[in-house]
Amino acid sequence: MRRFLLTLGGLGLAAMTLAGPRLSYASGGAPVPPEWVGIWTSVDSIYDCTTGALMKVVERTDTLCAGQEIGDDPNAPPHLSATCSGSADAGHIQVHCGASGLCGEACTFDYTSDLDETRTGDTAFGERTTKSVSSCGSTICEWCLFTRTHSTRVGPGPCGPVPATPATWGKLKAGYR
C-alpha cells in the first residue's frame, strides 16, 4: 500500500526522536475517491501537540489511486496494527485509527490517529493528530504530534486497473463454496 501523502507523511524523523511504541500500516480506513487520483506534492509541518513547537517540515510527492486504502499514518511511530474506520468523498476525507498495547511490563498505552482532509480542485489542506497515552504516565510511551499539510496535484497519475491472476479467481470461487 502506498502512503497517503496528504497528511500521513512527515512524521518519520519526529517519530524516531520519540521512544514510544511504533505502529505499522493499519487495517480498515476509507478508499481513495476517484476525484483524489493523481500525483500530489505536499508540505507537511509537524508540531509537538504539548508545546506547539514546530519539529520538522517535510516535502513529499506521492501518487494516489482510486480505491487505495487511506489508513493509519505510515510514518508514525510501527509495532502494532491499528484498526481504522472513516469516510471519503470528492471533497473530504476523515479517518480515525486506534490501537493499544503494552509499554514495559506493567503499563499499557492507547494510540489514536485522526485525519481530516479537505480538497478543492487540485489543492488540499489537512490536519492529523497522532498520539499515544499510557496508563502509568510513562513519558517514554506518551507523545502527541500534530501535522498540517498543504498539497497540490501536479499530474494525473499512472493509476490503472489491477490485473487479476488465476489465484485471485481461485480464492474468489473458494469463498462461494
The 8 nearest C-alpha neighbors of each residue, nearest first, counted from 0:
[[1, 2, 67, 68, 24, 3, 69, 70],
 [2, 0, 3, 62, 63, 67, 61, 4],
 [3, 1, 4, 73, 0, 7, 61, 8],
 [2, 4, 7, 5, 69, 1, 63, 6],
 [5, 3, 8, 7, 2, 6, 61, 59],
 [4, 6, 3, 7, 150, 148, 41, 125],
 [7, 5, 148, 8, 4, 125, 127, 126],
 [6, 8, 72, 4, 3, 5, 73, 74],
 [9, 7, 4, 6, 74, 10, 5, 43],
 [8, 10, 57, 11, 43, 74, 7, 45],
 [9, 11, 74, 13, 75, 14, 12, 8],
 [10, 12, 74, 14, 13, 9, 15, 75],
 [13, 11, 15, 14, 10, 16, 9, 55],
 [12, 14, 10, 16, 15, 11, 17, 54],
 [15, 13, 76, 17, 11, 16, 12, 10],
 [14, 16, 12, 17, 13, 11, 76, 18],
 [17, 15, 13, 14, 12, 18, 11, 19],
 [18, 16, 14, 15, 19, 13, 139, 142],
 [17, 19, 139, 16, 20, 140, 15, 14],
 [20, 18, 140, 139, 17, 21, 141, 76],
 [19, 21, 76, 140, 78, 22, 18, 77],
 [77, 76, 20, 22, 78, 19, 75, 23],
 [77, 23, 21, 78, 79, 76, 80, 75],
 [22, 24, 77, 80, 79, 78, 25, 73],
 [25, 23, 73, 71, 80, 22, 26, 81],
 [26, 24, 81, 71, 80, 82, 70, 23],
 [25, 27, 82, 83, 81, 28, 70, 24],
 [28, 26, 83, 84, 82, 70, 25, 29],
 [27, 29, 84, 83, 70, 85, 69, 94],
 [28, 30, 69, 85, 86, 68, 87, 84],
 [31, 29, 68, 66, 67, 69, 32, 87],
 [30, 32, 65, 66, 67, 68, 69, 35],
 [31, 33, 65, 34, 35, 88, 30, 89],
 [34, 32, 65, 36, 35, 31, 64, 89],
 [33, 35, 89, 32, 36, 90, 88, 65],
 [36, 34, 33, 32, 37, 31, 63, 89],
 [37, 35, 64, 63, 33, 34, 65, 156],
 [38, 36, 156, 155, 63, 62, 154, 39],
 [37, 39, 62, 154, 156, 152, 153, 61],
 [40, 38, 152, 151, 61, 60, 153, 62],
 [41, 39, 60, 151, 59, 150, 152, 61],
 [42, 40, 150, 59, 149, 58, 5, 43],
 [41, 43, 58, 149, 148, 57, 150, 59],
 [42, 44, 148, 57, 56, 147, 9, 45],
 [43, 45, 56, 147, 146, 55, 148, 46],
 [46, 44, 146, 55, 54, 145, 53, 56],
 [47, 45, 53, 145, 54, 52, 144, 51],
 [46, 48, 144, 51, 52, 49, 50, 143],
 [49, 47, 143, 144, 51, 145, 50, 46],
 [48, 50, 47, 51, 143, 52, 142, 144],
 [49, 51, 52, 47, 48, 46, 53, 143],
 [50, 52, 47, 48, 46, 49, 53, 145],
 [53, 51, 50, 47, 46, 54, 48, 49],
 [52, 54, 46, 55, 45, 51, 47, 44],
 [55, 53, 46, 45, 52, 47, 13, 56],
 [54, 56, 45, 53, 44, 57, 13, 46],
 [55, 57, 44, 43, 45, 42, 58, 54],
 [58, 56, 43, 9, 42, 59, 55, 44],
 [57, 59, 42, 41, 43, 56, 60, 40],
 [60, 58, 41, 40, 57, 42, 61, 4],
 [59, 61, 40, 39, 41, 4, 38, 62],
 [62, 60, 39, 38, 4, 63, 40, 59],
 [61, 63, 38, 37, 156, 39, 64, 60],
 [64, 62, 36, 37, 38, 61, 65, 35],
 [63, 65, 36, 158, 67, 66, 62, 31],
 [66, 64, 33, 31, 32, 67, 36, 63],
 [65, 67, 30, 31, 68, 64, 32, 33],
 [68, 66, 30, 31, 65, 64, 69, 63],
 [67, 69, 30, 29, 70, 28, 66, 31],
 [70, 68, 29, 28, 30, 3, 31, 67],
 [71, 69, 28, 25, 83, 68, 27, 72],
 [70, 72, 25, 96, 24, 73, 83, 112],
 [71, 73, 7, 75, 74, 70, 8, 24],
 [74, 72, 24, 75, 71, 2, 23, 7],
 [75, 73, 11, 10, 72, 8, 76, 9],
 [76, 74, 72, 10, 73, 14, 11, 22],
 [21, 75, 14, 77, 22, 20, 74, 19],
 [22, 21, 78, 23, 76, 79, 20, 75],
 [79, 77, 22, 21, 23, 20, 80, 76],
 [80, 78, 22, 23, 77, 81, 21, 98],
 [79, 81, 25, 23, 22, 24, 82, 98],
 [80, 82, 25, 98, 97, 96, 79, 83],
 [81, 83, 26, 96, 25, 97, 27, 98],
 [84, 82, 96, 28, 27, 95, 70, 26],
 [85, 83, 28, 95, 27, 94, 29, 96],
 [86, 84, 94, 29, 28, 93, 95, 83],
 [85, 87, 29, 93, 92, 94, 88, 84],
 [88, 86, 92, 91, 29, 93, 32, 31],
 [87, 89, 91, 90, 32, 92, 86, 34],
 [90, 88, 34, 91, 32, 35, 87, 118],
 [91, 89, 118, 88, 117, 119, 92, 87],
 [90, 92, 117, 88, 116, 87, 89, 118],
 [93, 91, 87, 116, 115, 86, 88, 117],
 [92, 94, 115, 85, 114, 86, 87, 116],
 [93, 95, 85, 114, 84, 113, 28, 86],
 [96, 94, 113, 83, 84, 112, 85, 114],
 [97, 95, 83, 112, 82, 111, 71, 81],
 [96, 98, 111, 81, 110, 82, 112, 83],
 [99, 97, 81, 110, 109, 82, 111, 80],
 [100, 98, 109, 108, 110, 97, 107, 101],
 [99, 101, 107, 108, 102, 109, 98, 79],
 [102, 100, 107, 106, 103, 108, 104, 99],
 [101, 103, 106, 107, 108, 140, 104, 100],
 [102, 104, 106, 105, 101, 107, 140, 137],
 [103, 105, 106, 102, 101, 107, 100, 135],
 [106, 104, 103, 107, 102, 101, 135, 134],
 [105, 107, 102, 135, 134, 103, 101, 104],
 [106, 108, 101, 102, 134, 100, 133, 105],
 [109, 107, 133, 132, 99, 100, 134, 101],
 [108, 110, 99, 132, 131, 98, 133, 111],
 [111, 109, 131, 98, 97, 130, 99, 108],
 [112, 110, 97, 96, 130, 129, 131, 98],
 [111, 113, 129, 96, 128, 95, 130, 97],
 [112, 114, 95, 128, 127, 94, 96, 129],
 [113, 115, 127, 94, 93, 126, 116, 95],
 [114, 116, 93, 126, 125, 92, 127, 113],
 [117, 115, 125, 92, 91, 124, 126, 114],
 [116, 118, 91, 124, 123, 90, 125, 92],
 [119, 117, 123, 90, 122, 91, 120, 124],
 [118, 120, 122, 123, 121, 90, 117, 124],
 [121, 119, 122, 118, 123, 90, 152, 34],
 [120, 122, 152, 151, 119, 123, 118, 153],
 [123, 121, 151, 119, 150, 120, 118, 152],
 [122, 124, 118, 150, 117, 149, 119, 151],
 [125, 123, 149, 117, 148, 116, 150, 118],
 [126, 124, 116, 148, 115, 147, 6, 117],
 [125, 127, 147, 115, 146, 114, 148, 6],
 [126, 128, 114, 146, 113, 145, 6, 115],
 [127, 129, 145, 113, 112, 144, 146, 130],
 [128, 130, 112, 144, 143, 111, 127, 145],
 [131, 129, 143, 111, 142, 110, 144, 112],
 [130, 132, 110, 141, 142, 109, 108, 143],
 [131, 133, 141, 108, 109, 110, 140, 130],
 [134, 132, 108, 136, 135, 107, 140, 141],
 [133, 135, 107, 106, 136, 108, 132, 137],
 [134, 136, 133, 137, 106, 107, 105, 108],
 [137, 135, 133, 134, 138, 141, 132, 140],
 [138, 136, 139, 135, 140, 133, 141, 134],
 [137, 139, 141, 140, 136, 142, 133, 19],
 [138, 140, 19, 137, 18, 141, 17, 142],
 [141, 139, 19, 138, 137, 133, 102, 20],
 [142, 140, 132, 131, 138, 139, 133, 137],
 [143, 141, 131, 130, 140, 144, 132, 19],
 [142, 144, 130, 48, 129, 47, 131, 145],
 [145, 143, 47, 129, 48, 46, 128, 130],
 [144, 146, 128, 46, 48, 127, 45, 47],
 [147, 145, 45, 127, 126, 44, 46, 43],
 [148, 146, 126, 44, 43, 125, 45, 127],
 [147, 149, 43, 125, 6, 124, 42, 5],
 [148, 150, 124, 42, 41, 123, 125, 43],
 [151, 149, 41, 123, 40, 122, 5, 124],
 [150, 152, 122, 40, 39, 121, 153, 41],
 [151, 153, 39, 121, 38, 154, 122, 37],
 [154, 152, 38, 39, 151, 40, 155, 37],
 [155, 153, 38, 37, 156, 152, 39, 62],
 [154, 156, 37, 38, 157, 36, 153, 152],
 [157, 155, 37, 38, 158, 154, 62, 36],
 [156, 158, 159, 155, 37, 62, 64, 38],
 [159, 157, 64, 156, 160, 65, 36, 37],
 [158, 160, 161, 157, 64, 65, 156, 162],
 [159, 161, 162, 158, 163, 65, 64, 157],
 [160, 162, 159, 163, 158, 164, 66, 64],
 [163, 161, 160, 164, 159, 167, 165, 168],
 [162, 164, 167, 161, 165, 168, 166, 160],
 [163, 165, 167, 166, 162, 168, 169, 161],
 [164, 166, 168, 167, 169, 163, 170, 171],
 [167, 165, 169, 164, 168, 170, 163, 171],
 [166, 168, 164, 170, 165, 169, 163, 171],
 [169, 167, 171, 165, 170, 166, 172, 164],
 [170, 168, 166, 172, 171, 167, 173, 165],
 [169, 171, 173, 167, 168, 172, 166, 174],
 [170, 172, 168, 174, 169, 173, 167, 175],
 [173, 171, 169, 174, 175, 170, 168, 176],
 [174, 172, 170, 176, 175, 171, 169, 168],
 [173, 175, 171, 172, 176, 170, 169, 168],
 [176, 174, 172, 173, 171, 170, 169, 168],
 [175, 173, 174, 172, 171, 170, 169, 168]]
